Amino acid sequence: YLGLGLLQMNASSPDLDTAAGQFKKAMELDPGLIEARLAYAEAAVRLNNAQLAEKALEDVDIQAASSARYHYLLGYSRYIQGDLVDAQAELESALQLDITNLEVYRLLGEIYCTQEQYPEAIEMLETVILYEPENTDALAWLGQAYYETGNDKKALEVLTEAIDSGIRSAKLLSIRGQLYLEENEVDKAIADLNASLKLDKTIFDTNLALSLAFLEKKQPGNAYMQLSAAEAYYETDAEHASLLYYRAQSLELLDETIAAIRDWKALLALQASSMPSAWRQLANQRLEILSTPTVTPVTPTLTMTRMPTRTPTVTFTRMPSRTPTITITRLPTLTKTQTVTRLPTQTRTVTLTRLPSMTITVTPTVKPTATPTPVSTK
């Protein structure tokens, strides 16, 4: 029974349920057959059944309990249960006893990524890819680790390889879309971000990135609508600040002065620690300009830079008031500002963190009152 189970578990198309049944029969016939217990535990973890795995591991002898395989299976079981601290300890013990099990490297790479220990994750995952270049799980996590450490070129290579291999992951598509956006490949960014949202519409960073891509395409209406869709998904003050910051700009581009003023004021009402100081300065400048009846439209300059924060939405109401008409002027290159810090990754799935921001430089001029023509949007 043990032999049959091993054949079924290690086949090119494993039949794990049947294999587990064979191992169970072997244990019933010989309760002291440790190999059957370990094999049963392995089938259980591969079936994501941590309870069965740990039950099988309870009665192994001292010698087996000190083996690399035992620590690997127990670590895998704890990982399934979400106990990352114990899982990491057990898997690191397994690695010390046996450096040849690539599954240990892969699991440790995932755990390190989840706990934002990205350099350690890269070391583990690169080892996996060295011997298994088509290991799609490892490619996915490695791409994220490169992204989070700022190695965009390598991240793009790895993510593209993973996606082209057939992985359909909202998180991977979102990260690659954001990378494309930072590289000014806006059409590619929009395609990836839309594909990501079809898989999971609740990722706040994806919605925000797509709205910024629409602004780059001079489609403030689409940007506003995307931000509106994201309003239900922001969770932190930093995300709320991003939402208000970019939505206010979208509303100004749509000649919605009153709604824009409301968002700028709401932004200033948030804790200062939830946003870059430049955002508050801009909010005060815009409020002063928008509140002056004789001010005519201004032309801001949008500088695309990485930003750690994100953005929610507001209600759209057309107002026939005096409103600046904003035209977007792209700077020749992307710049990374020293005021930007990366937000922690959201690992429920992963939350993508580094996004472009927009800074408006305002030069107001006084002219007779005018009501701009509404912008047509998709």
N, C-alpha and C positions, 0 to 999 in steps of 0.2 A: 504493500500500500504506500509506503514511503517513496519507493522508486517511481510508482505510477504518478503520485502527486507531484514529484519533482519534474517529471517529464511534462506534465500538464501546465505547471506553473512557469516553466522556462521555455515553453514553446514560442514560436514566432507570433502566434495569436493565443496568448495565455488564457486558460479556462480556470480562473482563480477560485470560483465557487466549487467546482468539481475537485480541484486540487485540495482545497481546505477540507472537503469531505474525506478524501483519501488520508490526509494527515490525521484527522480525528479518529478514523478507524485504526490507524497505526498506534496512536496513543492509547486507545482502549485495549488493544491487544498487548501492548507493552508500555505501561505507564512510565517506565524508566528510560524509554528511548528518547534521549534529549534532542537528537537531530530532528525527530518528528515534531517535538514541541517548538523548536526554533523555526522549522519550516512552516508550521501552522501559524505562528506569530507573524512571519513574513507575509503569508497570504492574507492574513487579517489586516495588516497595516496597508497593504496594497489595495485592499477593499475599503480602506478608510474606516475600519472597525477597530478603534483603539481598545475598547473594552475587551473584546475577544483576545486581542494581542497580549494585553497585560495579564489576563487570566492564564494564558498559556505560559507566560514567562515566570509566573509565581513560583512554580515548583521545580525550576531547574536547579541543578546542584551547584556547589560553590565554584567548581572549575568552569562550568559553562557561564556562570554569572560574571566571571572575570574576563570573558572573551570579548573580542572586538565586535563580533556579530551580535552578542547580547546587548551591548551598549548601543549599537546602531539601531536595533529593533526597538529598544526602550526609548531611545531619543526620537525615533520616527513616531512612535505612539504618542509621546508627549507633544510633539509638534502638531499632530493631528488635533489634539485636544486644546491647542493654543497656549500651552505652557512653554513659552519660548526659552525661559531661563533654564529650566531643567533639560529641555531638549538640547540646547546648546552645550550644556555641561556633559551630557551623555554622548553626544556626537563627537565632541572634542576628545573625550576619553577613547572612543572608538578609533579616531584618527591616530592617536598616539600608539595604539596597539596594532593598527593595520593601515598603511598608507596607500593601499591599492584599491580600496572600495570607492569608486567614483560617485556612488550614490551619497556617501557621507559628505563628499566635497559639495555636491549639488545642494543637499539639504542645508548644510552650514552656510552656503552662499545665499540661499533664500532667507535664512534666519538673520544673517548679518544685514542683508538689504532691509528687511522688515524693521530691524532695530537701528537703521541708519548708520551702520558700521560699513560704509561703502568700500574703503580700501581693502578691508579684510574680505568682503564679498567678492571683489574683483579677483583677488588672489585665488580664492576657491573656484570660482566659475571659469576663470581662464584655464585652470587645470583640467576641468571637465571638457571644455571645448577643444583643448589640445588633443585629447584622445577620442572624443566623440563630437566632431565638428557639426553634426546635424542634430545634436541634442537641443530641441526647440525650447524646452523649459529653461535650460541654462542660458541659451541665447537671449531669451526674454528678460530674465533677471539681470544678465550682464549688461544689456542695453540700458536698463534703468540705472544700474550702478554707475556706468560711464556718464550718463546724463546728469546724475545728481552730483558728480564730482567735477562737472564743467568740461568734460572731454566730449564736446559735441560731435566732432568728426567721427570719432570711434563709435559713439553711441548711434549715430545715423547709419553707419555701416552695419552694425550688429542688429539694430532694429529692422532695417530693410531686409537683411538676411532672414530674420525670424519671420517677418510678415510674408515674405516671398515663399517661405517654406510651407505656408498654409496656416499659420497661427492667426486666428481672428480674435484679437484682444482689444477691448475698448481702451485699456490703459496704454498699450503699446502704440496704437494708432494715434492716441492723444499726444503722447510724448513726441512721436515723430512729426506730428502736425505742428507742434509748438517749435520744434527745431527748424522745420521748414519756414515758419513764420519769422524766426530770428534771422534766417538766411535770406529773407526777402523773396522767397519762393511762395508767394501768397496763394496762387492757384492750387499748388500741391498741398499747401497747408489746409485750405478750405476742404479739399477732397478728403484728406485724412481725418480732419475734425468732424466732418459730417458723417463719415463712416463710423467713427468712434461713438458718436451720439446715437446712431442707429442701434448699436449694441448696448449702450448704457447712457441714457439721457441725463442721469443724475450726477455726473461728475462735474463739479462746479468749474474746475480749471478748463475743461474742454469748452464749456459754454462761453467762458470769458475769452479764451483764445480765439474762438470763432468770431466773437463780436469785434475783436481787435482786427482780425483779418478783413472783416467787412468794412471797417473804418479805413483800412489801407486801400480798399477798392473804392473808396468814396461812396459807400452805401450806408449812410447813417441810419436809415430806416431799418434795414436788416440788422444792423448792429443793435439798435434799440430793441427790436423784437427778440433777438437772441438773449440779451441781458434780461429781458422780461421773463423769458423761459427759465433763466437760471435763478430767478429770485427765490424759488422754493427750495433751493439746494445749498445756499450759503450757511455756514455753521459758526464761523468765528467773526470777531469784530474786524479783523484784517480783511476777510472776504467781503464783509459788508461795506467796508471803506472802499475797496476796489470797485464794487458794484456802483456805489454812488458817484465815485470819481469819474468813471468812464461813461456812466449813464448821463451825467450832467453835460458832458461834452457832446454826447450824441444828441441830446435834446437841443443844445445850442445850434448844432448843425441843422436841425430840423426847424429852427426858428421858434422853439417852444420856450420862451423866456421864463414864464412863470413856473413851469415844471422844472426847468434847469435851476432856477433860484432855490426852489424847494430842496433839490438834491444837494446843491452846494451847502445850504444851511444844515441839512441833515448830516453831511460829511463833517462839518465843523463841530457838531454836537457829539461826535464819537470821541473816545479817548485818543489823545495825541499819540500814544504809543502804538496805536493800531495802524499807523500809516507813516510814510516818509514826511518829513517836515515840509518838503517842497509842495506836497499836495495841499496842505493847509494854507500855505502862502498863496498858491494859485486860487484856491477857493475864495479867499478874502479879496484878491484882485478882481476876480470875475464878479463877485457880488457888488463890489464898488462900481464896476463898469456897467453891469446890467441894471443897477438901481438908478443910474443917471439917465433921465428922460431924453437928453439930447445926444446921447452917444449913438453913433452909427456902427455898422458891422466892423469887426476887426479881423485881421488875418493872422492866425496863430501858426507857429511852426511845430510840427509833431516830431519829436525825437523818439525813435523806437529803442528802448533799452530793456534789459531784463528786469522784471519786477517780481518780488516775492509775494505780493498780495494779489487778491482776486476781486471779482466784481459782481454784485447783484443787480436788481432792476427797479423801475418805478412805473407809475401809471402815466400813460400818454394822453395828454389833452391839448388839443390845438388851441392856441391863444392868439388873437389878432393884435398882439402887442409889439412894441419895438424890440427887435431881437437881432443880435449880431449874426451875420452869415459867415460861417467859418470855412475857409478852404484849406485843405491839407497839403502841406508842402513837405515832401520827404527829404530828409537829409541824406547825403551821399552814402553814409555808412552807419552801421549799427554801432552803438557805443555802450559799454558796460560801465555803469556808474558806481562809485564807491559807496553810495548811500543805499545800495540794494543788498539785501540779504535774502537767502533762500529760506522759504517756509518749510517746516517739516512735511514730509511726504505723508499723504493720507493712505494709510495702508488698508483700509478696507478695500482699497483699490482705487489704490493706490492712488489720489490726489495728486497731481503733477504740479509742480510748484513754480518753476521759473517761467515767468511770462513777460512779454514786453509791456512797457508802460508808455504813456504819452505825456509830454510836457508841453504846455501851451505858453508861448511867449507873447504877451499882449502889448500892443502899442495903440492905445485908443486915440481916436481923432474925433473932434466935434463937428458935426454936420447937421443939417436940418433933419427932423424926424422922418423916418421912412418905415414902411412895413414891407419886409422882404417877401418874395414869392415863395410858397411852400415847395419843399424839395420832393420830387417824385422818387419813391423808393419801391423796391420789390415787395 
